[in-house]
Amino acid sequence: MRPVWLAYLLLAACGSSMAVERVVSLAPSLSEIVVELGSADLLVGVLDAGERPVELKNLPSVGRYGQLDMERLLSLKPDLLLLWPGSVGPAQREQLKRLNIPTFVAEPHDFAQLTAQIEAIASQLGRPERGTALATDLRRRLVELRQRYRRDQPLRVFYQVWDKPLYTVGGGQIISDALDVCGVRNVFADLALPAPQVSVEAVLQRNPEVILASDQAQLEAWKAWPQVAAVVSGQLLLVTDKGLERPSGQMIEATAKLCKLIAPER
């Protein structure tokens, strides 16, 4: 065990009665939530994965997705970790557990869980009133979107994550709930995996009325199957807002853009 590990074990064993002052976020979405709560001043380090909010531009990095720099993290002496399980490998999660660093784990599968976790994170940061205010505003916005885009018969939608191999989102993934908000139904909502691999044949069988993807070439490729309802109607829609991939407060506005893309008439 390296000296800094031993020092941190001793510090953790002694405990502390101080309020949270040094937070390390181990997921971009959790970093964004802290910023949305007006609490970026508490962050001392973040895990990198893509572009950072401007408020966090100069913060130290503790590694990248799946590659946590444990030594760097411990040098920052965090008194709270915000963790999305998929951002850190199982072995390093076990290392963190043995160090007894207070950790809040967040992995929302729908918007109800997301807003509840925003409130919980605010409480962990010692600023519960900010969480209540933000969550209340987000819930109001979600109600408004559900009412505006509700359909008696939801459209069947295929959400394409990648093409080779072909990946989509399952019913337990928060993007599937975003589709529900827009009055449409994920044709693979019955699959439990968050990002299941599917076949072209399975997509054809479920015959989506809308196909969503973040790459225009992937959308164009579906024209090879002119019998698909989405191809017949021309509903091959390009999703450009990366906010749908990060479950924080800003995902609700990204969902609003998605709803408008699918149903501009509303």
C-alpha positions as CSV (number, residue, x, y, z in Angstrom):
1,M,0.0,0.0,0.0
2,R,1.4,3.4,-0.9
3,P,2.0,6.0,1.8
4,V,-0.9,8.3,0.6
5,W,-3.3,5.3,0.9
6,L,-2.2,4.6,4.4
7,A,-2.5,8.3,5.4
8,Y,-6.0,8.4,4.0
9,L,-7.0,5.2,5.9
10,L,-5.8,6.7,9.1
11,L,-7.7,10.0,8.4
12,A,-10.9,8.0,7.6
13,A,-10.6,6.0,10.8
14,C,-10.4,9.1,12.9
15,G,-13.6,10.4,11.4
16,S,-14.7,14.0,11.2
17,S,-17.6,16.1,12.4
18,M,-17.0,18.9,9.8
19,A,-19.6,19.8,7.2
20,V,-18.9,18.6,3.6
21,E,-16.3,20.9,2.1
22,R,-14.3,18.8,-0.5
23,V,-16.4,16.9,-3.0
24,V,-15.1,14.8,-5.9
25,S,-17.6,13.9,-8.7
26,L,-17.0,10.7,-10.5
27,A,-19.5,11.3,-13.4
28,P,-20.1,14.3,-15.7
29,S,-23.8,14.2,-15.0
30,L,-23.2,14.4,-11.3
31,S,-20.8,17.3,-11.8
32,E,-23.5,19.1,-13.7
33,I,-26.0,18.5,-10.9
34,V,-23.6,20.2,-8.4
35,V,-23.3,23.2,-10.8
36,E,-27.1,23.3,-11.2
37,L,-27.4,23.4,-7.4
38,G,-25.1,26.5,-7.3
39,S,-22.5,24.4,-5.4
40,A,-19.5,24.2,-7.7
41,D,-17.5,25.9,-5.0
42,L,-17.5,22.5,-3.1
43,L,-16.0,20.5,-5.9
44,V,-12.2,19.9,-5.7
45,G,-12.0,17.3,-8.5
46,V,-14.0,15.7,-11.3
47,L,-13.8,12.6,-13.6
48,D,-13.5,13.7,-17.2
49,A,-15.7,12.5,-20.1
50,G,-16.3,15.1,-22.7
51,E,-16.7,18.9,-22.4
52,R,-16.9,20.3,-18.9
53,P,-19.2,23.1,-17.7
54,V,-17.3,26.4,-17.7
55,E,-17.6,26.6,-13.9
56,L,-15.4,23.5,-13.7
57,K,-12.9,24.3,-16.4
58,N,-9.9,24.6,-14.1
59,L,-10.7,21.8,-11.6
60,P,-8.2,18.9,-11.2
61,S,-9.0,15.7,-13.1
62,V,-9.1,12.4,-11.2
63,G,-9.0,10.4,-14.4
64,R,-11.4,9.5,-17.3
65,Y,-14.4,7.2,-17.6
66,G,-13.4,3.7,-16.4
67,Q,-9.8,4.9,-15.6
68,L,-9.8,6.5,-12.1
69,D,-6.5,7.9,-10.9
70,M,-6.8,6.7,-7.3
71,E,-3.6,8.4,-6.1
72,R,-4.7,11.7,-7.6
73,L,-8.2,11.4,-6.0
74,L,-6.8,10.7,-2.5
75,S,-4.4,13.6,-2.8
76,L,-7.4,15.9,-3.0
77,K,-8.6,14.6,0.5
78,P,-12.3,14.4,-0.5
79,D,-14.9,14.2,2.3
80,L,-17.6,13.2,-0.2
81,L,-17.6,11.2,-3.4
82,L,-20.5,11.4,-6.0
83,L,-20.5,8.1,-7.9
84,W,-22.3,6.8,-10.9
85,P,-21.4,3.0,-10.8
86,G,-20.6,2.7,-14.5
87,S,-17.9,5.4,-14.4
88,V,-15.6,3.3,-12.2
89,G,-14.5,-0.3,-12.6
90,P,-15.6,-2.9,-10.0
91,A,-12.0,-3.3,-8.6
92,Q,-11.6,0.4,-8.0
93,R,-15.1,0.6,-6.5
94,E,-14.0,-2.0,-4.0
95,Q,-10.8,0.0,-3.2
96,L,-12.9,3.1,-2.6
97,K,-15.2,1.1,-0.3
98,R,-12.3,-0.1,1.8
99,L,-11.1,3.5,2.3
100,N,-14.5,4.4,3.9
101,I,-14.8,7.7,2.0
102,P,-18.5,8.9,2.3
103,T,-20.0,8.1,-1.0
104,F,-23.4,9.0,-2.6
105,V,-24.3,6.6,-5.5
106,A,-26.7,7.8,-8.2
107,E,-28.0,5.8,-11.1
108,P,-31.4,7.1,-12.0
109,H,-33.5,5.0,-14.4
110,D,-36.3,7.5,-14.9
111,F,-37.1,11.2,-14.2
112,A,-38.8,10.5,-10.9
113,Q,-35.5,8.9,-9.6
114,L,-33.5,11.7,-11.1
115,T,-35.4,14.5,-9.4
116,A,-35.3,12.6,-6.1
117,Q,-31.6,12.1,-6.4
118,I,-31.1,15.8,-7.1
119,E,-32.8,16.6,-3.8
120,A,-30.7,13.9,-2.0
121,I,-27.4,15.3,-3.5
122,A,-28.3,18.8,-2.3
123,S,-28.9,17.4,1.2
124,Q,-25.5,15.6,1.1
125,L,-23.9,19.0,0.1
126,G,-25.6,20.7,3.1
127,R,-27.8,22.8,0.8
128,P,-31.2,21.0,0.8
129,E,-33.3,24.1,0.0
130,R,-31.5,24.4,-3.3
131,G,-32.4,20.8,-4.1
132,T,-36.0,21.3,-3.3
133,A,-36.3,24.4,-5.5
134,L,-34.5,22.8,-8.5
135,A,-36.5,19.5,-8.2
136,T,-39.8,21.3,-7.9
137,D,-39.1,23.3,-11.0
138,L,-38.0,20.2,-13.0
139,R,-41.1,18.3,-12.0
140,R,-43.3,21.2,-13.0
141,R,-41.6,21.2,-16.4
142,L,-42.0,17.5,-16.9
143,V,-45.7,17.7,-16.1
144,E,-46.0,20.5,-18.7
145,L,-44.2,18.4,-21.4
146,R,-46.2,15.2,-20.7
147,Q,-49.5,17.2,-21.0
148,R,-48.4,18.9,-24.2
149,Y,-47.1,15.8,-26.0
150,R,-49.5,13.1,-24.7
151,R,-51.0,10.8,-27.3
152,D,-53.9,8.4,-27.0
153,Q,-51.8,6.0,-29.1
154,P,-48.1,6.5,-28.6
155,L,-45.9,6.4,-31.7
156,R,-43.5,3.4,-31.9
157,V,-39.9,4.7,-31.8
158,F,-36.5,3.1,-32.3
159,Y,-33.7,5.0,-30.6
160,Q,-30.4,4.0,-32.2
161,V,-27.2,4.3,-30.1
162,W,-24.8,2.8,-32.5
163,D,-24.8,0.9,-35.8
164,K,-22.0,-1.7,-35.9
165,P,-23.1,-3.6,-33.9
166,L,-26.6,-2.2,-33.6
167,Y,-27.3,-0.9,-30.1
168,T,-30.4,0.8,-28.6
169,V,-31.7,1.7,-25.1
170,G,-33.8,-0.7,-22.9
171,G,-36.8,0.1,-20.8
172,G,-34.7,0.7,-17.7
173,Q,-32.7,3.4,-19.3
174,I,-33.7,7.0,-18.5
175,I,-33.8,7.9,-22.2
176,S,-36.7,5.5,-22.5
177,D,-38.6,7.6,-19.9
178,A,-37.7,10.7,-22.0
179,L,-39.4,9.1,-24.9
180,D,-42.5,8.5,-22.8
181,V,-42.6,12.1,-21.8
182,C,-42.7,12.9,-25.6
183,G,-45.8,10.7,-26.1
184,V,-43.9,8.0,-27.9
185,R,-42.9,4.4,-27.0
186,N,-39.5,2.8,-27.1
187,V,-40.0,-0.4,-29.3
188,F,-37.5,-2.1,-27.1
189,A,-38.8,-1.0,-23.7
190,D,-39.4,-4.6,-22.8
191,L,-35.6,-5.3,-22.7
192,A,-34.1,-4.9,-19.2
193,L,-30.5,-4.1,-20.3
194,P,-29.7,-0.3,-20.4
195,A,-28.0,-0.6,-23.8
196,P,-29.0,-3.9,-25.4
197,Q,-27.6,-5.1,-28.7
198,V,-30.3,-5.9,-31.2
199,S,-30.6,-7.1,-34.8
200,V,-31.8,-5.4,-37.9
201,E,-34.4,-8.1,-38.2
202,A,-35.7,-7.3,-34.7
203,V,-36.1,-3.7,-35.6
204,L,-37.9,-4.6,-38.8
205,Q,-40.2,-6.9,-36.9
206,R,-41.2,-4.1,-34.5
207,N,-41.6,-1.7,-37.4
208,P,-40.9,1.7,-35.7
209,E,-42.8,4.8,-36.9
210,V,-39.9,7.0,-35.9
211,I,-36.2,6.3,-35.9
212,L,-33.8,8.5,-33.9
213,A,-30.0,8.6,-34.1
214,S,-27.2,11.0,-33.6
215,D,-25.6,10.3,-36.9
216,Q,-27.1,11.2,-40.3
217,A,-25.4,8.3,-42.1
218,Q,-26.9,5.8,-39.7
219,L,-30.3,7.3,-40.4
220,E,-29.8,7.1,-44.2
221,A,-28.9,3.5,-43.9
222,W,-32.4,2.6,-42.9
223,K,-33.7,3.6,-46.4
224,A,-32.4,0.2,-47.5
225,W,-35.6,-1.1,-45.9
226,P,-38.4,0.9,-47.5
227,Q,-41.1,-1.2,-45.8
228,V,-40.3,0.3,-42.4
229,A,-43.0,2.8,-41.3
230,A,-40.4,5.4,-40.3
231,V,-38.9,5.3,-43.8
232,V,-42.3,5.5,-45.5
233,S,-43.2,8.6,-43.5
234,G,-39.7,10.1,-43.6
235,Q,-39.5,10.1,-39.8
236,L,-35.7,9.5,-39.7
237,L,-34.8,12.2,-37.2
238,L,-31.3,13.4,-36.2
239,V,-30.8,14.0,-32.5
240,T,-28.0,16.5,-31.9
241,D,-28.4,17.5,-28.2
242,K,-25.9,15.5,-26.1
243,G,-27.9,16.5,-23.0
244,L,-30.0,13.4,-23.4
245,E,-26.9,11.3,-22.5
246,R,-26.3,12.9,-19.2
247,P,-29.0,12.5,-16.5
248,S,-28.9,15.9,-14.7
249,G,-31.3,18.8,-14.6
250,Q,-30.5,19.9,-18.1
251,M,-31.7,16.6,-19.5
252,I,-35.3,17.8,-19.1
253,E,-34.7,20.7,-21.5
254,A,-32.9,18.3,-23.9
255,T,-36.1,16.2,-23.7
256,A,-38.2,19.2,-24.5
257,K,-36.1,19.6,-27.7
258,L,-36.5,15.9,-28.5
259,C,-40.3,16.2,-28.1
260,K,-40.4,19.2,-30.5
261,L,-38.3,17.3,-33.0
262,I,-40.7,14.4,-33.0
263,A,-43.9,16.5,-32.9
264,P,-43.1,20.0,-34.1
265,E,-46.8,20.7,-34.7
266,R,-47.4,20.7,-30.9
